[in-house]
Amino acid sequence: MSKRFDGSQQALDLTSIHTDPDMVSQDVKMVLNRKTNMEAVIKIVEENIPQLTSLNLSHNCIQRLDELSELVTKVPHLKALNLSHNDLKSEHELDKLKGLKLVELWLVRNPLCDLFKDPSSYVNAVCQKFPQLLKLDGNDLPPHIGFDVETPTTLPPCKVSQCDAELSVSVVFKTYYTVYDSGDRQSLLGAYHNEALFSLTTPYNVQNPSMSGLREYFKDSRNLKRTKDSTMRFHLLKHKRLNVVALLNELPKTQHDITSFTVDVNAYTSTLLSFTVGGVFKEDDKSKESTRAFSRVFVTVPAVNSGLCIINDQLFIRMATTEQISRAFVAPAPPPSSSPVPTLTAPQQEMLSTFSLKSGMNLEWSLKCLQDNEWDMNKAAHIFTQLKTAGKIPDVAFLK
């Protein structure tokens, strides 16, 4: 194994170790799919190169990762792991490695990669297990621009008055639904805490034909009066922001009637703010008769830099009443804003709303930051973080 070790990179390349000429010449069958062989490799690594940062196990017919779980404690500095071109059939095998703080991982050409309906689902599932991952199968992962609370941590002190709470809620829900209705709900990742929970409930009754309009939401409904099986209850409660936003992306595209909204603050402390939003919406490209009613409870906590992030999101959807349908989407359009926002293109409007939501700054200052950085979202987020850390952003930037 020594000839396969690169000391300058602290990297060990065991690609196709079973075909190694030295092994073959000594009639040694080094098959890493065998428990004893893998244990021997890990023992050698532990005793000789515990500072190992990169391990390549590709092309070794590996089917299970039970023995590799030892890497979590025995090779704590491992950052890059190549398991491509093996025979891993289930994503659950990766759970055995969840303690590793990997930034690079290769899984391509394993049967498990074919189990996902699309590349986005594959990336989300892997990132959930390895949240620090920057590269997957040799491809850079899109950066997540967000200022959520890292866990575990002690939430920063936050003095909240009733007025502050109501002002924050007014800003948050308007910005949230602007992004939610934009068609790109992936941008909501930065609005959620990494350990966020989400549940959807409907009063759908299979015996009542009049409720058939909610059928598309029924499969994700976690009505505890209907869902008796504990495994199904657990499955329907979405945990971690990647899973939350993945489900939001699967729900029908919508257009909410902001003028129908009712908003109230349920509870607020120095470290928690809970509020409820209710109103009506219709699904995109559908007639007014497809109007639904909803009620949504958000529980938020202070984000690291500024603003709020959602720790719990509970959505209830039902059919709208006749009166709600008749009043929906008939209110006059709001007067033009005094800000220069209307002069922007649709993609710029969407980017501005997303950046304002994630940074906590008002639209005016968010617009300035984006314009100064040539509408490069990543660059603007980087500059914002630097200036915020240095205390160079005035308080007025966060007044909304």
C-alpha positions, 0 to 999 in steps of 0.5 A: 500500500505504501506505493499508493500513498501520496504523502504530500497530499495525505492521499491513498489510492486503492483503485482496483486494488485486487488487480495490483501486480504486487498482489497478483504476483504473490497470489493475494486476492485483495477483495475489498468487498470481503469484511476481513480485507477491508478491516485490514486496510483500515487497520493499516491506515489507522496505524500508519497514516491517521492524518489521511485526508483523501481515500480512493476506493473506486473499482473494488466491487464494494457492496456494503459500507459497514467496515468503513464506518470505522473511518469516522473515529479512526481517520477523523481528518478524511475530507475526500472519499471516492466510492465510484464504480462499485456495487452500492445498491442503497442510499442507506449505506451512506448513513454508515458514513454520516459522521465523516465531514466530507467535502468531496465525494464520488458515487457515480456508477453505483446502482444507488445513483439510478434510484433517484427520479432526477439529479436534483433529488440525488444531490439533495439526498447526498447533501442531507447526509454530508452537509459540508459537501462542496463537490459530488462526482467531480462536480461543484455543488451550487453554493447555498447562500443563506445565513441560517443558524448552525447547529448545535449552537446557542442562539444570539441574544435578540431584544424583541418588542411587540412592534419589532415582532410585527414589523419583522413578520410583515417583511418576512411573509411578503418576501417569502411569498414573492419567492414562493410564487416565483416558480423557483422555490429552491431559493427558499433554502436560505430562509429555513434553519438546517434542522427545520420541520415541515408538515402539510395537512388537508381535511380531504375525505375520500368519501366526499367528492366535493373535496376532490380538488385537494387530491394532489395534496392528499399524499403528503397530508399528515393528518394525525386523525387519518395517519395511524401508522407511526412509520408513515407519520415520520415519513410525512414530517419533513426534517431538514431544510433540503427535504422541506424545500424538496417537497415545496418544489413538488407542490403545485405552482401557485399565485397567492392573493396578498390582499386576502392575507390575515397575519398575526403574531402568536408568540415572541421571545428573545429567541423565538417568533411565531406567527400565522398567515392565512388567505387564498391562492390559486394554482398557476394557469388555473381559473379562479374556481380553483382557488384554495384557502390556507392557514400557515404557522411559521416558527422562526428564530434569529439568523446568525447575521440578521433577520429570521430563519424558519425552524418550523412550518405547518401548512393547512390547505382546504377548499375555499368558500364561495365568498372567498372565491368571489372576493379573490383576486379582485382587489386593485393592484397596489400602488407602484413602489417608490423604489426603483424595483419596477424598472428591473427585469423579471429575473432581477426582481426575483434575485432582488427578493431572494437576496433581501430575504436571505440578507435581511436588508431592505429592498433599497440596500439589497438592490444597491449591493446587487448592482454594485456587484454586477448582479452576481448573487454569489459575489454580492453575498460574499461582499455582504458577509464581509461588510456585515462581519466588519460592522460596516453596514448601517442599521438603516439598511435593515429597516423595512 
